[in-house]
């Protein structure tokens, strides 16, 4: 982005946070409990002339998490509802996980249980696919662990129905198929193989 593109660029809450008047979502009941992580939009993702990009992603993720909420799959992050202020969706209330994949690899080194990790991710992906969706952004930053060592898939703002166009938000560089244009299970398994190779390399 050129510096000239930022001239006069301003943001209001309407640019970042979607209205929830007509959206059937669950309101979070666990505010300030210390047991939740509240995901809020990144202002770094805002771009001139594309201000609604961020709020579209936030609303898309909220809707996906709402669909997954009733199933409570052990390998998908638990969603507790949305945070509301001034009739706007300000954040997503998620379970507080123990550590990221990066942190776990650094802490355990060669003692890392790769089979437990990969099998958990595989089960989570298979479940998402059975519902007709694909995650589309499997990478080390989107895998976390609970204290009981259960691997958990997070970050569902790229998740959408299989067959739909990916749009501006897709996979992560070095962990996704750069030629992918539509949501598909193949995207996830492609990233899964790259993730497995990454873990293998880290454990050498």
Backbone as CSV, one residue per row, in Angstrom:
resi,resn,N_x,N_y,N_z,CA_x,CA_y,CA_z,C_x,C_y,C_z
1,UNK,0.838,-1.192,0.000,0.000,0.000,0.000,0.876,1.247,0.000
2,UNK,0.598,2.188,-0.895,1.368,3.416,-0.978,0.922,4.392,0.106
3,UNK,1.864,5.245,0.544,1.522,6.231,1.563,0.448,7.184,1.067
4,UNK,0.435,7.429,-0.262,-0.574,8.324,-0.827,-1.977,7.748,-0.690
5,UNK,-2.067,6.404,-0.599,-3.369,5.757,-0.458,-3.991,6.034,0.904
6,UNK,-3.154,6.381,1.890,-3.631,6.587,3.252,-4.064,8.022,3.521
7,UNK,-3.829,8.902,2.546,-4.163,10.308,2.736,-5.665,10.467,2.961
8,UNK,-6.010,11.041,4.090,-7.410,11.263,4.413,-8.161,10.014,4.825
9,UNK,-7.439,8.916,5.033,-8.090,7.644,5.388,-8.478,7.654,6.859
10,UNK,-9.762,7.525,7.135,-10.263,7.513,8.498,-11.208,6.337,8.683
11,UNK,-11.285,5.867,9.916,-12.162,4.749,10.241,-13.174,5.163,11.293
12,UNK,-14.377,4.658,11.151,-15.390,4.811,12.187,-15.774,3.415,12.646
13,UNK,-16.515,3.312,13.733,-16.916,1.996,14.227,-17.779,1.266,13.203
14,UNK,-18.530,2.022,12.382,-19.371,1.404,11.357,-18.540,0.726,10.273
15,UNK,-17.290,1.180,10.101,-16.408,0.581,9.097,-15.859,-0.769,9.550
16,UNK,-15.771,-0.960,10.862,-15.074,-2.123,11.409,-16.021,-3.163,11.996
17,UNK,-17.086,-2.704,12.658,-17.959,-3.623,13.390,-19.323,-3.752,12.708
18,UNK,-19.752,-4.982,12.403,-21.045,-5.170,11.737,-22.223,-4.947,12.672
19,UNK,-23.325,-4.496,12.106,-24.567,-4.345,12.856,-25.160,-5.726,13.108
20,UNK,-25.754,-5.926,14.275,-26.297,-7.247,14.609,-27.811,-7.233,14.746
21,UNK,-28.466,-6.186,14.263,-29.920,-6.084,14.387,-30.650,-7.286,13.798
22,UNK,-30.200,-7.732,12.638,-30.924,-8.788,11.924,-30.154,-10.103,11.882
23,UNK,-29.230,-10.280,12.793,-28.406,-11.481,12.789,-28.739,-12.343,14.007
24,UNK,-29.088,-13.590,13.756,-29.451,-14.502,14.850,-28.190,-15.143,15.413
25,UNK,-27.568,-14.477,16.366,-26.349,-14.975,16.988,-26.530,-15.044,18.500
26,UNK,-25.679,-15.843,19.136,-25.727,-16.007,20.587,-24.889,-14.935,21.271
27,UNK,-25.478,-14.259,22.239,-24.744,-13.244,22.985,-23.957,-13.905,24.110
28,UNK,-22.690,-13.532,24.244,-21.815,-14.155,25.243,-22.275,-13.823,26.658
29,UNK,-22.169,-14.814,27.546,-22.540,-14.641,28.948,-21.331,-14.720,29.874
30,UNK,-20.132,-14.838,29.289,-18.939,-15.099,30.107,-17.989,-13.909,30.139
31,UNK,-18.507,-12.701,30.017,-17.645,-11.528,29.968,-16.813,-11.382,31.238
32,UNK,-15.533,-11.088,31.039,-14.607,-10.786,32.132,-14.450,-11.943,33.122
33,UNK,-14.744,-13.160,32.662,-14.611,-14.307,33.559,-13.172,-14.791,33.657
34,UNK,-12.338,-14.362,32.724,-10.958,-14.820,32.706,-10.793,-16.159,32.024
35,UNK,-11.907,-16.795,31.665,-11.849,-18.106,31.019,-12.036,-17.998,29.514
36,UNK,-12.137,-16.776,29.012,-12.415,-16.572,27.593,-11.348,-15.708,26.929
37,UNK,-11.228,-15.926,25.644,-10.404,-15.065,24.800,-11.350,-14.335,23.859
38,UNK,-11.264,-13.021,23.808,-12.143,-12.239,22.945,-11.375,-11.832,21.693
39,UNK,-11.822,-12.342,20.568,-11.203,-12.009,19.288,-11.859,-10.755,18.734
40,UNK,-11.041,-9.748,18.440,-11.545,-8.499,17.876,-10.890,-8.272,16.517
41,UNK,-11.496,-7.457,15.667,-10.922,-7.218,14.337,-9.560,-6.541,14.425
42,UNK,-8.694,-6.883,13.492,-7.398,-6.220,13.390,-7.534,-4.998,12.495
43,UNK,-7.221,-3.832,13.039,-7.310,-2.609,12.242,-6.247,-2.576,11.156
44,UNK,-5.210,-3.404,11.305,-4.164,-3.472,10.279,-4.706,-4.047,8.976
45,UNK,-5.823,-4.770,9.076,-6.416,-5.370,7.878,-7.307,-4.392,7.124
46,UNK,-7.566,-3.231,7.722,-8.412,-2.233,7.060,-7.636,-1.561,5.937
47,UNK,-8.311,-1.346,4.822,-7.694,-0.717,3.671,-8.600,0.383,3.135
48,UNK,-7.997,1.442,2.596,-8.818,2.482,1.975,-9.701,1.887,0.884
49,UNK,-10.945,2.334,0.830,-11.935,1.904,-0.159,-12.387,0.460,0.051
50,UNK,-11.874,-0.201,1.115,-12.292,-1.568,1.402,-12.582,-1.715,2.894
51,UNK,-13.150,-0.668,3.483,-13.360,-0.662,4.926,-14.260,-1.795,5.397
52,UNK,-15.226,-2.199,4.545,-16.174,-3.224,4.984,-15.579,-4.624,4.950
53,UNK,-14.357,-4.770,4.449,-13.705,-6.081,4.376,-13.575,-6.703,5.766
54,UNK,-13.151,-5.917,6.737,-12.909,-6.425,8.085,-14.210,-6.863,8.745
55,UNK,-15.240,-6.049,8.650,-16.485,-6.414,9.323,-17.182,-7.588,8.636
56,UNK,-16.970,-7.740,7.338,-17.522,-8.905,6.646,-16.887,-10.190,7.161
57,UNK,-15.568,-10.149,7.368,-14.865,-11.330,7.881,-15.312,-11.662,9.297
58,UNK,-15.493,-10.637,10.126,-15.920,-10.855,11.510,-17.311,-11.482,11.550
59,UNK,-18.217,-10.965,10.732,-19.574,-11.502,10.700,-19.592,-12.905,10.109
60,UNK,-18.766,-13.133,9.091,-18.673,-14.468,8.491,-18.200,-15.487,9.515
61,UNK,-17.176,-15.116,10.289,-16.658,-16.041,11.294,-17.686,-16.295,12.391
62,UNK,-18.404,-15.254,12.793,-19.434,-15.419,13.822,-20.509,-16.397,13.365
63,UNK,-20.910,-16.299,12.120,-21.952,-17.187,11.599,-21.469,-18.632,11.519
64,UNK,-20.215,-18.819,11.118,-19.660,-20.173,11.052,-19.561,-20.772,12.454
65,UNK,-19.036,-20.002,13.394,-18.895,-20.493,14.767,-20.254,-20.802,15.385
66,UNK,-21.248,-20.026,15.018,-22.603,-20.275,15.519,-23.111,-21.636,15.035
67,UNK,-22.812,-21.975,13.789,-23.230,-23.270,13.245,-22.503,-24.419,13.944
68,UNK,-21.226,-24.204,14.266,-20.427,-25.256,14.890,-20.708,-25.389,16.384
69,UNK,-21.227,-24.338,16.980,-21.397,-24.260,18.429,-22.211,-25.416,19.003
70,UNK,-23.263,-25.796,18.316,-24.142,-26.832,18.840,-23.533,-28.219,18.868
71,UNK,-22.482,-28.431,18.099,-21.877,-29.765,18.009,-20.797,-30.000,19.065
72,UNK,-20.122,-28.923,19.483,-19.077,-29.005,20.513,-18.040,-30.083,20.186
73,UNK,-17.523,-30.036,18.974,-16.502,-31.013,18.593,-15.219,-30.745,19.383
74,UNK,-14.594,-31.772,19.943,-13.432,-31.566,20.823,-12.213,-30.961,20.138
75,UNK,-12.125,-31.041,18.820,-10.952,-30.514,18.124,-11.211,-29.189,17.419
76,UNK,-12.335,-28.550,17.752,-12.636,-27.209,17.252,-12.779,-26.276,18.445
77,UNK,-12.268,-25.071,18.317,-12.321,-24.118,19.425,-13.770,-23.878,19.841
78,UNK,-14.011,-23.818,21.146,-15.364,-23.591,21.656,-15.723,-22.113,21.546
79,UNK,-16.928,-21.861,21.069,-17.428,-20.498,20.875,-18.531,-20.235,21.894
80,UNK,-18.422,-19.107,22.617,-19.385,-18.792,23.671,-20.361,-17.681,23.292
81,UNK,-20.162,-17.072,22.138,-21.073,-16.019,21.710,-20.340,-14.741,21.340
82,UNK,-21.107,-13.736,20.974,-20.519,-12.471,20.528,-20.562,-11.414,21.633
83,UNK,-19.697,-10.420,21.495,-19.681,-9.264,22.383,-20.403,-8.126,21.664
84,UNK,-21.373,-7.519,22.333,-22.182,-6.472,21.701,-21.989,-5.125,22.392
85,UNK,-21.940,-4.090,21.570,-21.911,-2.723,22.094,-22.532,-1.808,21.048
86,UNK,-23.466,-1.007,21.469,-24.154,-0.080,20.564,-24.737,-0.798,19.348
87,UNK,-25.298,-1.981,19.592,-25.930,-2.789,18.544,-24.948,-3.201,17.448
88,UNK,-23.678,-3.296,17.820,-22.654,-3.748,16.886,-21.944,-4.974,17.452
89,UNK,-21.529,-5.855,16.570,-20.751,-7.025,16.967,-19.307,-6.567,17.147
90,UNK,-18.854,-6.520,18.398,-17.527,-5.980,18.691,-16.452,-7.047,18.849
91,UNK,-16.836,-8.292,19.074,-15.840,-9.342,19.242,-16.489,-10.697,19.401
92,UNK,-15.664,-11.741,19.346,-16.127,-13.119,19.473,-15.504,-13.734,20.714
93,UNK,-16.333,-14.288,21.577,-15.876,-14.856,22.840,-15.577,-16.347,22.647
94,UNK,-14.310,-16.715,22.792,-13.850,-18.079,22.541,-13.202,-18.656,23.793
95,UNK,-13.079,-19.978,23.816,-12.398,-20.604,24.952,-10.938,-20.163,24.995
96,UNK,-10.396,-20.096,26.186,-8.997,-19.745,26.367,-8.151,-21.011,26.293
97,UNK,-7.387,-21.147,25.220,-6.533,-22.327,25.062,-5.209,-22.126,25.796
98,UNK,-4.503,-23.228,26.000,-3.298,-23.221,26.829,-2.073,-22.695,26.091
99,UNK,-1.844,-23.178,24.860,-0.660,-22.756,24.125,-0.830,-23.015,22.633
100,UNK,-0.026,-22.320,21.833,-0.059,-22.497,20.389,0.809,-23.686,19.987
101,UNK,0.668,-24.099,18.749,1.515,-25.174,18.226,2.983,-24.768,18.277
102,UNK,3.277,-23.520,17.930,4.658,-23.031,17.996,5.212,-23.171,19.414
103,UNK,4.432,-22.733,20.394,4.875,-22.772,21.791,5.070,-24.209,22.268
104,UNK,4.182,-25.082,21.849,4.272,-26.477,22.293,5.497,-27.168,21.706
105,UNK,5.766,-26.907,20.444,6.955,-27.481,19.810,8.226,-26.975,20.489
106,UNK,8.238,-25.689,20.821,9.411,-25.103,21.474,9.595,-25.677,22.878
107,UNK,8.484,-25.905,23.574,8.558,-26.384,24.957,8.901,-27.870,25.043
108,UNK,8.321,-28.675,24.164,8.489,-30.128,24.269,9.576,-30.695,23.365
109,UNK,9.878,-29.995,22.285,10.914,-30.485,21.383,10.596,-31.873,20.847
110,UNK,11.535,-32.781,20.984,11.361,-34.136,20.450,10.329,-34.947,21.231
111,UNK,9.880,-34.437,22.386,8.862,-35.127,23.174,7.446,-34.790,22.696
112,UNK,7.358,-33.926,21.704,6.061,-33.536,21.164,5.355,-34.748,20.569
113,UNK,4.082,-34.936,20.918,3.295,-36.079,20.437,2.676,-35.723,19.088
114,UNK,3.406,-36.011,18.025,2.957,-35.632,16.686,1.712,-36.408,16.265
115,UNK,1.612,-37.667,16.672,0.448,-38.471,16.287,-0.835,-37.911,16.892
116,UNK,-0.790,-37.552,18.168,-1.959,-36.969,18.830,-2.372,-35.673,18.143
117,UNK,-1.393,-34.858,17.797,-1.659,-33.576,17.155,-2.326,-33.768,15.792
118,UNK,-1.706,-34.573,14.945,-2.208,-34.735,13.578,-3.555,-35.446,13.539
119,UNK,-3.742,-36.434,14.410,-5.024,-37.145,14.437,-6.151,-36.219,14.887
120,UNK,-5.853,-35.344,15.841,-6.867,-34.404,16.305,-7.256,-33.413,15.221
121,UNK,-6.252,-32.878,14.527,-6.528,-31.946,13.434,-7.325,-32.648,12.337
122,UNK,-6.931,-33.880,12.032,-7.632,-34.646,11.002,-9.102,-34.850,11.368
123,UNK,-9.365,-35.201,12.623,-10.749,-35.401,13.057,-11.553,-34.101,12.951
124,UNK,-10.916,-32.997,13.328,-11.599,-31.713,13.237,-11.940,-31.346,11.803
125,UNK,-10.994,-31.561,10.898,-11.230,-31.247,9.490,-12.303,-32.147,8.889
126,UNK,-12.248,-33.424,9.202,-13.253,-34.347,8.674,-14.654,-33.944,9.120
127,UNK,-14.758,-33.469,10.357,-16.061,-33.038,10.867,-16.554,-31.802,10.119
128,UNK,-15.672,-30.824,9.931,-16.045,-29.614,9.193,-16.505,-29.973,7.781
129,UNK,-15.770,-30.868,7.145,-16.107,-31.267,5.776,-17.452,-31.984,5.717
130,UNK,-17.752,-32.775,6.734,-19.044,-33.477,6.771,-20.219,-32.500,6.821
131,UNK,-19.979,-31.320,7.363,-21.025,-30.294,7.434,-21.115,-29.480,6.146
132,UNK,-20.197,-29.766,5.210,-20.230,-29.061,3.931,-19.348,-27.834,3.865
133,UNK,-18.450,-27.682,4.847,-17.568,-26.522,4.901,-16.107,-26.944,4.757
134,UNK,-15.254,-25.971,4.463,-13.806,-26.162,4.504,-13.205,-25.004,5.287
135,UNK,-12.143,-25.274,6.036,-11.512,-24.243,6.864,-10.722,-23.263,6.008
136,UNK,-9.939,-23.778,5.078,-9.202,-22.995,4.080,-8.002,-22.205,4.608
137,UNK,-7.629,-22.393,5.867,-6.458,-21.669,6.379,-5.773,-22.452,7.498
138,UNK,-5.501,-23.722,7.238,-4.786,-24.541,8.214,-3.299,-24.201,8.153
139,UNK,-2.756,-23.745,9.267,-1.341,-23.404,9.376,-0.963,-23.439,10.854
140,UNK,0.321,-23.415,11.201,0.724,-23.557,12.611,0.099,-22.539,13.556
141,UNK,-0.163,-21.326,13.073,-0.740,-20.292,13.938,-2.200,-20.570,14.273
142,UNK,-2.846,-21.434,13.504,-4.263,-21.720,13.716,-4.507,-23.058,14.404
143,UNK,-3.465,-23.586,15.029,-3.583,-24.802,15.840,-3.150,-24.467,17.264
144,UNK,-4.034,-24.739,18.229,-3.700,-24.518,19.634,-3.971,-25.791,20.429
145,UNK,-3.620,-25.755,21.716,-3.794,-26.930,22.575,-4.445,-26.537,23.888
146,UNK,-5.309,-27.429,24.371,-5.843,-27.275,25.719,-4.821,-27.843,26.711
147,UNK,-5.069,-27.640,27.984,-4.146,-28.143,29.004,-4.066,-29.664,29.008
148,UNK,-5.133,-30.327,28.523,-5.113,-31.793,28.488,-4.466,-32.328,27.211
149,UNK,-3.809,-31.442,26.446,-3.068,-31.780,25.218,-3.954,-32.004,23.993
150,UNK,-5.238,-31.693,24.093,-6.114,-31.819,22.931,-5.795,-30.724,21.918
151,UNK,-5.480,-31.086,20.666,-5.249,-30.072,19.635,-6.573,-29.459,19.186
152,UNK,-6.559,-28.157,18.954,-7.784,-27.418,18.642,-7.551,-26.530,17.419
153,UNK,-8.457,-26.610,16.455,-8.408,-25.739,15.282,-9.102,-24.424,15.620
154,UNK,-8.443,-23.308,15.307,-9.012,-21.985,15.572,-9.086,-21.184,14.272
155,UNK,-9.579,-19.964,14.364,-9.576,-18.974,13.280,-10.416,-19.429,12.084
156,UNK,-11.691,-19.065,12.099,-12.625,-19.530,11.077,-13.084,-18.421,10.129
157,UNK,-12.273,-17.358,9.975,-12.720,-16.285,9.087,-12.486,-16.588,7.611
158,UNK,-11.795,-17.691,7.313,-11.672,-18.146,5.922,-12.590,-19.329,5.642
159,UNK,-13.237,-19.827,6.676,-14.105,-21.000,6.548,-15.396,-20.621,5.830
160,UNK,-15.755,-21.413,4.839,-16.983,-21.151,4.098,-17.456,-22.439,3.440
161,UNK,-18.643,-22.404,2.878,-19.202,-23.587,2.231,-18.304,-24.063,1.096
162,UNK,-18.155,-25.357,0.981,-17.366,-25.931,-0.106,-17.980,-25.524,-1.444
163,UNK,-17.117,-25.028,-2.328,-17.569,-24.593,-3.643,-17.680,-23.090,-3.789
164,UNK,-17.755,-22.368,-2.668,-17.841,-20.915,-2.742,-16.471,-20.305,-3.033
165,UNK,-16.476,-19.121,-3.640,-15.221,-18.420,-3.897,-14.581,-18.003,-2.580
166,UNK,-13.252,-18.046,-2.537,-12.536,-17.686,-1.318,-12.553,-16.184,-1.068
167,UNK,-12.613,-15.392,-2.120,-12.605,-13.948,-1.940,-11.225,-13.450,-1.540
168,UNK,-11.191,-12.355,-0.774,-9.916,-11.732,-0.411,-9.184,-12.496,0.681
169,UNK,-9.902,-13.214,1.515,-9.278,-13.936,2.629,-9.208,-15.415,2.294
170,UNK,-8.010,-15.933,2.200,-7.841,-17.349,1.908,-6.825,-17.952,2.843
171,UNK,-5.929,-18.756,2.287,-4.938,-19.421,3.107,-3.738,-18.545,3.418
172,UNK,-2.806,-19.127,4.176,-1.595,-18.436,4.605,-0.417,-18.837,3.726
173,UNK,0.371,-17.866,3.331,1.519,-18.121,2.476,2.415,-19.208,3.072
174,UNK,2.879,-20.098,2.228,3.746,-21.225,2.574,2.976,-22.402,3.174
175,UNK,1.682,-22.209,3.462,0.885,-23.307,4.001,-0.421,-23.500,3.230
176,UNK,-0.488,-22.938,2.031,-1.718,-23.065,1.253,-1.395,-23.155,-0.233
177,UNK,-2.367,-23.610,-0.990,-2.246,-23.692,-2.439,-2.525,-22.308,-3.016
178,UNK,-1.504,-21.675,-3.564,-1.645,-20.312,-4.066,-2.609,-20.223,-5.249
179,UNK,-2.884,-21.356,-5.891,-3.780,-21.358,-7.046,-5.236,-21.616,-6.672
180,UNK,-5.491,-21.852,-5.394,-6.860,-22.136,-4.959,-7.722,-20.883,-5.072
181,UNK,-8.894,-21.028,-5.657,-9.821,-19.906,-5.812,-11.155,-20.153,-5.114
182,UNK,-11.424,-21.421,-4.784,-12.698,-21.770,-4.162,-12.468,-22.609,-2.902
183,UNK,-13.413,-22.533,-2.007,-13.366,-23.326,-0.780,-13.472,-24.809,-1.118
184,UNK,-12.583,-25.619,-0.538,-12.635,-27.056,-0.814,-11.906,-27.838,0.264
185,UNK,-12.304,-29.102,0.414,-11.606,-29.992,1.338,-10.167,-30.199,0.881
186,UNK,-9.943,-30.164,-0.430,-8.585,-30.322,-0.954,-7.655,-29.237,-0.420
187,UNK,-8.178,-28.020,-0.257,-7.363,-26.937,0.310,-6.849,-27.330,1.692
188,UNK,-7.746,-27.907,2.494,-7.380,-28.275,3.867,-6.366,-29.409,3.902
189,UNK,-6.548,-30.410,3.045,-5.613,-31.541,3.068,-4.258,-31.148,2.489
190,UNK,-4.257,-30.223,1.551,-2.993,-29.685,1.024,-2.231,-28.989,2.157
191,UNK,-2.933,-28.148,2.910,-2.309,-27.441,4.031,-1.922,-28.404,5.145
192,UNK,-2.723,-29.434,5.340,-2.442,-30.437,6.369,-1.106,-31.126,6.090
193,UNK,-0.858,-31.458,4.830,0.415,-32.104,4.470,1.592,-31.162,4.715
194,UNK,1.427,-29.889,4.383,2.493,-28.913,4.625,2.718,-28.716,6.123
195,UNK,1.640,-28.751,6.889,1.751,-28.624,8.341,2.517,-29.809,8.923
196,UNK,2.211,-30.998,8.442,2.911,-32.200,8.904,4.403,-32.105,8.588
197,UNK,4.739,-31.626,7.396,6.148,-31.461,7.032,6.828,-30.433,7.929
198,UNK,6.099,-29.372,8.252,6.639,-28.331,9.133,6.967,-28.908,10.510
199,UNK,6.049,-29.695,11.057,6.270,-30.291,12.381,7.463,-31.243,12.342
200,UNK,7.534,-32.049,11.289,8.665,-32.979,11.145,9.993,-32.222,11.142
201,UNK,10.041,-31.118,10.408,11.275,-30.328,10.324,11.644,-29.731,11.679
202,UNK,10.634,-29.295,12.436,10.889,-28.679,13.740,11.401,-29.684,14.764
203,UNK,11.100,-30.953,14.549,11.479,-31.977,15.520,12.813,-32.642,15.200
204,UNK,13.431,-32.250,14.106,14.725,-32.845,13.736,15.848,-32.300,14.616
